[in-house]
Amino acid sequence: MSRSVLFDTETTGLDPNKGDRIIEIAALELVREMPTGKQFHRLIYPERDIPEDATRIHGITLAMLEGKPRFPAIVDEMLEFFGDVPLVAHNAPFDFGFVNAELKRAGRPPLSVERMVDTLALAKTRFPGMPNSLDALCRRFGIDLSERTSHNALLDCRLLAEVYVELTGGRQRGLSLAGDNPQADLPAVAYAAAGPRTPRLMVATEAELAAHLAFTGKLKEPVWALE
């Protein structure tokens, strides 16, 4: 199993060395670059004020965090979820910097930069000279941004997970077997009510095989190539 964890933070500002703190952290588990559905999400009381400029970005006020745990109270759970696998983030040095500053305050060792996977660096390599913010990448890959009215760590993780799949070639868009079937994403048990089905052997024609070979021949290391 090739596991990694994708994460994002929201903060009181831009510089942990000047006292800015994490106020939200979210993470998704990935296996072979695809989300498994397992996630970690916490709001955190920052023990300081939240400037209005920051609130305008993420929509979080200090009043919303009253009663939320401080970072030391969630650090064990976070580190357990992170494990020892690669950690994926967009502009990862920013998020690593904040998490490591919080870990230092909590008397814990920092995250190793060797675990860092920066999707911003990946995007700049693939699209040099082009806008590579999360919004720009979502638009480039046709990913729905309608829910992103403000920055939100959990939503940003979900969007970034889709971007990461595209950046790494984990899913080649337009080749889904689901088609337009609205039940395609439902668990298999949802089809039980339809009753047993009789399997039918489907044999491709010579023309279909030729078309398949022509199409996969244009792809880099296609998983659908015929033996």
N, C-alpha and C positions, 0 to 999 in steps of 0.2 A: 504494500500500500504506500503510495507517494502522498503523504499528508503535508499540508502547509496551512498557515493561518493568515487570513487577510484582516487588517484592522484599521480603524480610523479613530481620531480623537477630535473633540471640540475643546477649546481652551478660553482662558480669560484674555489672552493676547498672543503676541507673536514670539516672545522671548522668555524661556524658562529661567534663564540666568538673571533676569530682572524681576523675578517674583511671579511671573505668570504661571497659572496652574491648569491642570486638566479638570474639566467639569463634566465631560461625557466620554466614555470609551465603549466601542463596539467592536466585535470580532466575529468572523465567520470561519468555520472549518471548511477547508477544501481538500478533496482527494482527487489526484490527477487533474488539478486546476479547476475542478467543478465543485460547487457548493454541495455539502451533504445535508444541510438543514440544521446542523448544530450551530448554535450561536451563543455569544456572551455579550451582555449589554448592561451597563451601569451608569447612572447619573451620580455625580460625586460633588460633595460640598467642598468648595475650594479654600475655605478659611481666609477669604479676602473678597473684595468687591469685584464686580464684573462691569467693566467700562461699557458705556452705551454703544460705542463703535463695535465692540465685540458682539453685544446683544443683537445689533442690527444684522449681523451675519448669520448667527445661529438661532436667534430667537429665544435664548435662555437667559432668564433673569435670576438674580440671587434669591429672590423670594421663592422661585420654583424649586430651588435646591435645599430649602430649609428642611431639616430632618433627614436628608440623604446622607449616606455614609461618607466618611473621609477616606482618602486613598488607602491608608494602612488597613482599613477594614475589608477592602476588596482585593488586596494585592495577592493573597494566596490563591484565591479563586481564579484571578486573571492569569497568574503564572501557571497554574495547573492547566488551564485551557490552552495557553500558548505552547506548553510543552517545550520540546527542544528542536522544533521543526523550523523551516524557513518562515519568515514573517513578511507579508506583502503589504505595502501601503503606497499611496500616491503622494509623491514628495516625501518619501520615507524618512530622510534625515530629520525633517520637522517632527514627525510623530515619535521617532526613536528618541530625539532630544528631550521631548516632554516626558515620555515614559521613564527614561533613564534619570531625569531630574527627580521625578516622584519616587523612583526606586531608591535613589540616594538618600532622600529625606527619610524614607522608611527603613534605612539601614540594610538594603538589599543590594546584591551585585547587579550591574547594568546588563541590559540585553547586548549581546555581541553583535557588532556591525557585520560580522560574517554571515549572520542570518538574514540580513536585509535584502529584500527584493523591491526595488523602486520602480513602480509602473510609470512614473513620470520619465525616468531615464529610458525605460523601454520604449515609450511613446516617442521621445525625442530622437531615438535611433531610427525608429521606423518612419517617422514623419518629421524630418529635420526642417526647421524654419517655419513650422506650422503651429497654430495654437494647440496646446496639449493639456489644457485644464480638463478636469473630469467632465464638465459640461460639454466642452468641445469634442472630446472623445466619444461621449454618448451620442452626440449629434452625428458624428462621422460614421459611427457603427449602427445608427438607426435604433438606439436604445431609448425607450420612453422616459422622458424627463418631467412628465406632467405633475408628478407628486413632489418634485423638488422645488418647493416655494422658498425654502431656507435650508441652510446647512444642517444636517442631522446625521450623526455618526452612523447609526444603524442603516438608514436609507442610503447614505453614501457608500457604505460597505456593499450593500446589495447591488448598487449600480456599478461600483468598481469591480465586483466579481464578474459581471457580464463583460466589462471592458477587458479585464485580465484574460478571460477566455479568448477574446478576439485577438489580443496582442500576442498570446502564446500559441495561437492556432489550435487550441484545444477543441474548438467546434468550428466547422466550416459552414458559414451561414448559407441557407438556401438548400441544404441537403438533409434536413430533418425528415424522418420517416413519418412524423406526426401529421404533416400537411395542415389542413384546416380543421381537423377533427377536434372539437372542443373538449372531448373526453380524454385526449391523448396524455394529459398530465395527471390524470387521476390514478390512484393506486389500482393495481390489477384486480383487487377484490371487487371494484366497482362494476366490473363486467360480468360478474357471476349471475346477475339477474337475467341476462340475455340467454342463458341456457347453453348447453354444450354445442360446439361448432365442429363440423366435419372438416378436417384439414384438406386442402387442395394443393396438389403439386403445381407450382408455377414454373414454367420453363421459358427462359428468355429466347427470343428469336435471334438469328444471326445479326440482323440489323440492330437490335437492341444491345447485343454484346459489343458490336463495333462502336456504337454511340457511347457506351459506357467506357470503353477503353480510350476513346478519343477525349472524353471529358476528364477522366482521372489522370491521363497523361499530362494535363496542364497543371496538376496539383503537386505540391512538394510533399513527398513521402505520404501519399494517400493511403488511408486505412481501408479503402474500398477497392484497392487494386485486385484484379483477378490473378490467381496463382498461375 
